Amino acid sequence: MYAILKYFFVLFILVFSSCQYIHKKIDVYSIEDMKKEIFADFEAGNPEKLKLYIDSLNIVDDTEPLFLEQIEIRKRKNWSLKSKIKCDLTETVISFPSFLSKNIPGDSARFYSYQISDFENSKTILWVPGFGVSDKAFHLIKHIFIEELKQGYNVIVYIPPYHLDRKLPGKSDGDGFFSANLQQNLFTSFEQLREIRTINLFLKKQGIKELSAWGGSMGASTVLLSSKFTNYQHICLMIPVINWQTVILGNNHFKSMVDSLNKHGFDSITIAKAFNKMSPTAYRLPVMPDNMFVQYAKYDQLSSESDILSFIKENSITKVKAYNTGHATILLSKCVYEDYAAFLNSINESSL
């Protein structure tokens, strides 16, 4: 959850602090901020329609890649790294139509591309950020892009719906992404997966040699779901959301929201089924333990350490790093970048 990055004065304190209380408190503050946005326009929808929608959803058919013939590529100036990279760097935005335009006026699927080479025969990393990613967050996450580029990868950054140049008019990054309407949340989740599947198919048609992925928070959840359809060379998951049921129903910070849904006629079983549909734990996924790296926060108040450790154990993942941070503050740890660079280097060495 990168939205908290706007509170720079708090983050300045964190640079000089490893206090568990502060990291947890910032996570809670971020969750409360999200809930405030949800309660400001609490439209839960219809319980019976949600049940029918859940029963009708199929992750294969309802996320099928579309709009390949309508992909557009044009140059862009924002989020530029040309002054940081010595070799020639091509920076473009890749876009195509999105069904989310019915909720976001004029919306289209968008990806920021950093290319040090043509796609054909290239190594490329699909980069999927989490909730609240913003222009301010770029000042931190750019260091990850730079490392990937230095190690010979092209980088394709997914712009999530309701963020950056996909924002609702007059709203902040992330506003509208989560709502009390679980049917709308499911629709957004599945359309994100459709957009990821579409770009992956596009890249495959360009003749790339290797496609890997990086996913943070809810972006990690989408990356895992997309691994059902894409054979990634390697995957890095940072503060991953593994199970949306436990994130919402097992988290006391979301109790008031669940209680409100109950009062609007949504029983707990239906709520659980809705979140299960968008959870990686609900699907059989081909996990590659030797080529997967998990970075998680010990004080995470959104994606619990127990959920992540269970996922690691069940999938025999050995490349794991834990940090004394919260969900919202992990990017302030210098070790995060160093450990990821070491992981990329180990992958490159093993492929020689």
URHU-V907116 format. One record per residue. N is the residue number from 1. SS is DSSP state (a for helix, b for strand, c for the rest). OMEGA is omega in degrees with one decimal (999 if undefined). BURIAL is # if it has 9 or more other ideal C-beta (glycine too) atoms within 8 Angstrom, else .. Layout:
# URHU-V907116
n:N ss:SS omega:OMEGA burial:BURIAL
n:N ss:SS omega:OMEGA burial:BURIAL
This chain:
# URHU-V907116
n:1 ss:c omega:-173.6 burial:#
n:2 ss:a omega:-175.2 burial:#
n:3 ss:a omega:-176.4 burial:#
n:4 ss:a omega:-178.3 burial:#
n:5 ss:a omega:-179.3 burial:#
n:6 ss:a omega:-179.3 burial:.
n:7 ss:c omega:-171.1 burial:#
n:8 ss:a omega:-176.7 burial:.
n:9 ss:a omega:177.3 burial:.
n:10 ss:a omega:-178.1 burial:#
n:11 ss:a omega:178.0 burial:#
n:12 ss:a omega:177.9 burial:.
n:13 ss:a omega:-175.7 burial:#
n:14 ss:a omega:178.6 burial:#
n:15 ss:a omega:-176.0 burial:.
n:16 ss:c omega:-176.0 burial:.
n:17 ss:c omega:172.8 burial:.
n:18 ss:c omega:-175.9 burial:.
n:19 ss:c omega:-179.9 burial:.
n:20 ss:a omega:-178.1 burial:.
n:21 ss:a omega:-177.0 burial:.
n:22 ss:a omega:-180.0 burial:#
n:23 ss:a omega:179.4 burial:#
n:24 ss:a omega:-177.1 burial:#
n:25 ss:a omega:179.7 burial:.
n:26 ss:a omega:175.0 burial:#
n:27 ss:a omega:-179.2 burial:#
n:28 ss:a omega:178.4 burial:#
n:29 ss:a omega:179.9 burial:#
n:30 ss:a omega:177.6 burial:#
n:31 ss:a omega:179.5 burial:#
n:32 ss:a omega:177.9 burial:#
n:33 ss:a omega:177.9 burial:#
n:34 ss:a omega:-179.6 burial:#
n:35 ss:a omega:179.1 burial:#
n:36 ss:a omega:177.9 burial:.
n:37 ss:a omega:180.0 burial:#
n:38 ss:a omega:-177.5 burial:#
n:39 ss:a omega:179.4 burial:#
n:40 ss:a omega:179.2 burial:.
n:41 ss:c omega:-171.9 burial:.
n:42 ss:c omega:176.8 burial:.
n:43 ss:c omega:-171.3 burial:.
n:44 ss:c omega:-177.6 burial:#
n:45 ss:c omega:-174.0 burial:#
n:46 ss:c omega:-177.9 burial:.
n:47 ss:a omega:-177.5 burial:#
n:48 ss:a omega:177.4 burial:.
n:49 ss:a omega:178.3 burial:#
n:50 ss:a omega:179.7 burial:#
n:51 ss:a omega:179.1 burial:#
n:52 ss:a omega:-179.7 burial:.
n:53 ss:a omega:178.9 burial:#
n:54 ss:a omega:-178.8 burial:#
n:55 ss:a omega:-176.3 burial:.
n:56 ss:a omega:-174.4 burial:.
n:57 ss:c omega:175.2 burial:#
n:58 ss:c omega:-172.5 burial:.
n:59 ss:c omega:179.2 burial:#
n:60 ss:c omega:-174.9 burial:.
n:61 ss:a omega:-173.9 burial:.
n:62 ss:a omega:172.2 burial:#
n:63 ss:a omega:-177.5 burial:#
n:64 ss:c omega:178.9 burial:.
n:65 ss:c omega:179.4 burial:#
n:66 ss:c omega:170.2 burial:.
n:67 ss:c omega:179.0 burial:#
n:68 ss:a omega:-178.7 burial:#
n:69 ss:a omega:-177.8 burial:.
n:70 ss:a omega:179.3 burial:.
n:71 ss:c omega:177.6 burial:#
n:72 ss:b omega:178.3 burial:.
n:73 ss:b omega:178.8 burial:.
n:74 ss:b omega:-179.1 burial:.
n:75 ss:b omega:175.9 burial:.
n:76 ss:c omega:-179.4 burial:#
n:77 ss:c omega:-178.1 burial:.
n:78 ss:c omega:-178.4 burial:.
n:79 ss:c omega:-177.8 burial:#
n:80 ss:c omega:176.8 burial:.
n:81 ss:c omega:-174.6 burial:#
n:82 ss:c omega:179.7 burial:.
n:83 ss:c omega:-176.7 burial:.
n:84 ss:c omega:-175.7 burial:.
n:85 ss:c omega:-175.9 burial:#
n:86 ss:c omega:-179.0 burial:.
n:87 ss:c omega:177.0 burial:.
n:88 ss:c omega:-178.2 burial:.
n:89 ss:c omega:176.4 burial:#
n:90 ss:b omega:-177.5 burial:.
n:91 ss:b omega:-178.1 burial:#
n:92 ss:b omega:167.9 burial:#
n:93 ss:b omega:177.7 burial:#
n:94 ss:b omega:-176.5 burial:#
n:95 ss:b omega:174.1 burial:#
n:96 ss:b omega:-176.3 burial:#
n:97 ss:b omega:178.8 burial:#
n:98 ss:c omega:175.8 burial:#
n:99 ss:a omega:178.0 burial:.
n:100 ss:a omega:178.1 burial:#
n:101 ss:a omega:177.2 burial:#
n:102 ss:a omega:177.5 burial:.
n:103 ss:c omega:-178.9 burial:#
n:104 ss:c omega:-175.7 burial:#
n:105 ss:c omega:176.9 burial:.
n:106 ss:c omega:-174.4 burial:.
n:107 ss:c omega:170.1 burial:#
n:108 ss:b omega:174.7 burial:#
n:109 ss:b omega:-176.1 burial:#
n:110 ss:b omega:177.8 burial:#
n:111 ss:b omega:174.1 burial:#
n:112 ss:b omega:-176.8 burial:#
n:113 ss:b omega:170.7 burial:#
n:114 ss:b omega:-176.6 burial:#
n:115 ss:b omega:171.9 burial:#
n:116 ss:c omega:178.2 burial:#
n:117 ss:c omega:172.2 burial:.
n:118 ss:c omega:179.2 burial:.
n:119 ss:c omega:-176.4 burial:#
n:120 ss:c omega:179.6 burial:.
n:121 ss:c omega:-178.1 burial:.
n:122 ss:c omega:165.5 burial:#
n:123 ss:b omega:-175.6 burial:#
n:124 ss:b omega:176.0 burial:#
n:125 ss:b omega:171.6 burial:#
n:126 ss:b omega:-173.1 burial:#
n:127 ss:b omega:-174.3 burial:#
n:128 ss:b omega:-175.9 burial:#
n:129 ss:c omega:-179.1 burial:#
n:130 ss:c omega:-178.4 burial:#
n:131 ss:c omega:175.3 burial:#
n:132 ss:c omega:178.5 burial:#
n:133 ss:c omega:-170.5 burial:#
n:134 ss:c omega:174.9 burial:#
n:135 ss:a omega:177.8 burial:.
n:136 ss:a omega:178.9 burial:.
n:137 ss:a omega:-178.6 burial:#
n:138 ss:a omega:-178.4 burial:#
n:139 ss:a omega:175.2 burial:.
n:140 ss:a omega:-174.1 burial:#
n:141 ss:a omega:179.0 burial:#
n:142 ss:a omega:-179.8 burial:#
n:143 ss:a omega:175.6 burial:.
n:144 ss:a omega:178.2 burial:#
n:145 ss:a omega:-177.8 burial:#
n:146 ss:a omega:179.2 burial:#
n:147 ss:a omega:178.9 burial:#
n:148 ss:a omega:178.9 burial:#
n:149 ss:a omega:179.5 burial:#
n:150 ss:a omega:-179.2 burial:.
n:151 ss:c omega:169.5 burial:#
n:152 ss:c omega:-178.9 burial:.
n:153 ss:b omega:159.8 burial:#
n:154 ss:b omega:-178.1 burial:#
n:155 ss:b omega:177.2 burial:#
n:156 ss:b omega:-175.9 burial:#
n:157 ss:b omega:177.9 burial:#
n:158 ss:b omega:174.3 burial:#
n:159 ss:b omega:-176.8 burial:#
n:160 ss:c omega:175.2 burial:#
n:161 ss:c omega:177.5 burial:#
n:162 ss:c omega:179.9 burial:#
n:163 ss:c omega:173.5 burial:#
n:164 ss:a omega:-179.2 burial:#
n:165 ss:a omega:171.0 burial:.
n:166 ss:a omega:-178.1 burial:#
n:167 ss:c omega:168.9 burial:#
n:168 ss:c omega:-179.4 burial:#
n:169 ss:c omega:177.0 burial:.
n:170 ss:c omega:-177.1 burial:.
n:171 ss:c omega:177.3 burial:.
n:172 ss:c omega:178.5 burial:.
n:173 ss:c omega:177.6 burial:#
n:174 ss:c omega:-179.2 burial:#
n:175 ss:c omega:179.7 burial:#
n:176 ss:c omega:-178.0 burial:#
n:177 ss:c omega:175.4 burial:#
n:178 ss:c omega:177.4 burial:.
n:179 ss:c omega:176.2 burial:#
n:180 ss:c omega:-178.8 burial:#
n:181 ss:c omega:-175.6 burial:#
n:182 ss:a omega:176.6 burial:#
n:183 ss:a omega:177.8 burial:#
n:184 ss:a omega:178.6 burial:#
n:185 ss:a omega:177.8 burial:#
n:186 ss:a omega:178.9 burial:#
n:187 ss:a omega:179.3 burial:#
n:188 ss:a omega:-179.7 burial:#
n:189 ss:a omega:-178.3 burial:#
n:190 ss:a omega:178.3 burial:#
n:191 ss:a omega:172.8 burial:#
n:192 ss:a omega:180.0 burial:#
n:193 ss:a omega:176.8 burial:#
n:194 ss:a omega:-179.2 burial:#
n:195 ss:a omega:177.3 burial:#
n:196 ss:a omega:178.1 burial:#
n:197 ss:a omega:-179.1 burial:#
n:198 ss:a omega:-179.9 burial:#
n:199 ss:a omega:179.3 burial:#
n:200 ss:a omega:177.6 burial:#
n:201 ss:a omega:176.2 burial:#
n:202 ss:a omega:-179.3 burial:#
n:203 ss:a omega:177.4 burial:#
n:204 ss:a omega:179.8 burial:#
n:205 ss:a omega:176.2 burial:.
n:206 ss:c omega:176.5 burial:.
n:207 ss:c omega:178.8 burial:.
n:208 ss:c omega:-178.7 burial:#
n:209 ss:c omega:-178.7 burial:.
n:210 ss:b omega:172.8 burial:.
n:211 ss:b omega:177.0 burial:#
n:212 ss:b omega:-176.1 burial:#
n:213 ss:b omega:170.8 burial:#
n:214 ss:b omega:178.5 burial:#
n:215 ss:b omega:178.6 burial:#
n:216 ss:b omega:176.0 burial:#
n:217 ss:c omega:179.2 burial:#
n:218 ss:a omega:176.2 burial:#
n:219 ss:a omega:176.1 burial:#
n:220 ss:a omega:176.6 burial:#
n:221 ss:a omega:179.6 burial:#
n:222 ss:a omega:177.3 burial:#
n:223 ss:a omega:179.5 burial:#
n:224 ss:a omega:178.3 burial:#
n:225 ss:a omega:-178.6 burial:#
n:226 ss:a omega:178.9 burial:#
n:227 ss:c omega:173.6 burial:#
n:228 ss:c omega:-174.5 burial:#
n:229 ss:c omega:-175.9 burial:.
n:230 ss:c omega:176.3 burial:#
n:231 ss:c omega:179.8 burial:.
n:232 ss:c omega:176.7 burial:#
n:233 ss:c omega:172.6 burial:#
n:234 ss:c omega:-179.6 burial:#
n:235 ss:b omega:169.7 burial:#
n:236 ss:b omega:177.9 burial:#
n:237 ss:b omega:177.3 burial:#
n:238 ss:b omega:-176.5 burial:#
n:239 ss:c omega:-171.7 burial:#
n:240 ss:c omega:168.0 burial:#
n:241 ss:c omega:-176.0 burial:#
n:242 ss:c omega:-174.9 burial:#
n:243 ss:c omega:-178.2 burial:#
n:244 ss:a omega:177.7 burial:#
n:245 ss:a omega:-178.5 burial:#
n:246 ss:a omega:178.0 burial:#
n:247 ss:a omega:-176.8 burial:#
n:248 ss:a omega:-173.8 burial:#
n:249 ss:a omega:-179.5 burial:#
n:250 ss:c omega:-175.7 burial:.
n:251 ss:c omega:-177.1 burial:#
n:252 ss:a omega:-178.8 burial:.
n:253 ss:a omega:179.1 burial:#
n:254 ss:a omega:-175.9 burial:#
n:255 ss:a omega:-178.1 burial:.
n:256 ss:a omega:178.7 burial:.
n:257 ss:a omega:178.5 burial:#
n:258 ss:a omega:178.0 burial:#
n:259 ss:a omega:179.1 burial:.
n:260 ss:a omega:176.7 burial:#
n:261 ss:a omega:176.8 burial:#
n:262 ss:a omega:-179.8 burial:#
n:263 ss:a omega:178.2 burial:.
n:264 ss:c omega:173.5 burial:#
n:265 ss:c omega:-179.9 burial:.
n:266 ss:c omega:-179.9 burial:#
n:267 ss:c omega:-174.5 burial:.
n:268 ss:a omega:179.4 burial:.
n:269 ss:a omega:179.4 burial:.
n:270 ss:a omega:178.2 burial:#
n:271 ss:a omega:180.0 burial:#
n:272 ss:a omega:179.1 burial:#
n:273 ss:a omega:-179.8 burial:#
n:274 ss:a omega:-179.3 burial:#
n:275 ss:a omega:177.1 burial:#
n:276 ss:a omega:-178.8 burial:#
n:277 ss:a omega:-177.6 burial:#
n:278 ss:c omega:-178.1 burial:#
n:279 ss:c omega:175.5 burial:#
n:280 ss:a omega:-178.9 burial:#
n:281 ss:a omega:-177.6 burial:#
n:282 ss:a omega:-173.1 burial:.
n:283 ss:c omega:174.6 burial:.
n:284 ss:c omega:-175.3 burial:.
n:285 ss:c omega:-179.3 burial:#
n:286 ss:c omega:-178.1 burial:.
n:287 ss:c omega:179.0 burial:.
n:288 ss:c omega:-173.1 burial:#
n:289 ss:a omega:-177.6 burial:#
n:290 ss:a omega:-176.8 burial:.
n:291 ss:a omega:178.6 burial:#
n:292 ss:b omega:-179.7 burial:#
n:293 ss:b omega:-179.4 burial:#
n:294 ss:b omega:175.0 burial:#
n:295 ss:b omega:-176.9 burial:#
n:296 ss:b omega:-177.0 burial:#
n:297 ss:b omega:-177.1 burial:#
n:298 ss:c omega:-175.2 burial:#
n:299 ss:c omega:-176.7 burial:#
n:300 ss:c omega:179.3 burial:#
n:301 ss:c omega:177.9 burial:#
n:302 ss:c omega:179.5 burial:#
n:303 ss:c omega:-169.1 burial:#
n:304 ss:c omega:177.3 burial:#
n:305 ss:a omega:-178.6 burial:#
n:306 ss:a omega:177.0 burial:.
n:307 ss:a omega:-176.8 burial:#
n:308 ss:a omega:179.7 burial:#
n:309 ss:a omega:176.2 burial:.
n:310 ss:a omega:178.1 burial:#
n:311 ss:a omega:179.5 burial:#
n:312 ss:a omega:-178.7 burial:#
n:313 ss:a omega:-177.8 burial:.
n:314 ss:a omega:-176.4 burial:.
n:315 ss:c omega:175.0 burial:#
n:316 ss:c omega:179.8 burial:.
n:317 ss:c omega:-176.5 burial:#
n:318 ss:c omega:-178.8 burial:.
n:319 ss:b omega:-172.8 burial:#
n:320 ss:b omega:174.3 burial:#
n:321 ss:b omega:177.0 burial:#
n:322 ss:b omega:-175.8 burial:#
n:323 ss:b omega:179.7 burial:#
n:324 ss:c omega:-179.6 burial:#
n:325 ss:c omega:171.1 burial:#
n:326 ss:c omega:179.4 burial:#
n:327 ss:c omega:-173.8 burial:#
n:328 ss:c omega:-172.1 burial:#
n:329 ss:c omega:-175.3 burial:#
n:330 ss:a omega:-177.3 burial:#
n:331 ss:a omega:176.6 burial:#
n:332 ss:a omega:179.7 burial:#
n:333 ss:c omega:179.6 burial:#
n:334 ss:a omega:-178.1 burial:.
n:335 ss:a omega:180.0 burial:.
n:336 ss:a omega:-178.1 burial:#
n:337 ss:a omega:179.5 burial:#
n:338 ss:a omega:-178.9 burial:.
n:339 ss:a omega:178.3 burial:#
n:340 ss:a omega:177.7 burial:#
n:341 ss:a omega:179.0 burial:#
n:342 ss:a omega:178.1 burial:.
n:343 ss:a omega:178.7 burial:#
n:344 ss:a omega:-179.4 burial:#
n:345 ss:a omega:179.8 burial:#
n:346 ss:a omega:177.5 burial:.
n:347 ss:a omega:-179.7 burial:#
n:348 ss:a omega:179.8 burial:#
n:349 ss:a omega:-178.4 burial:.
n:350 ss:a omega:-178.7 burial:.
n:351 ss:c omega:-179.7 burial:.
n:352 ss:c omega:999 burial:.
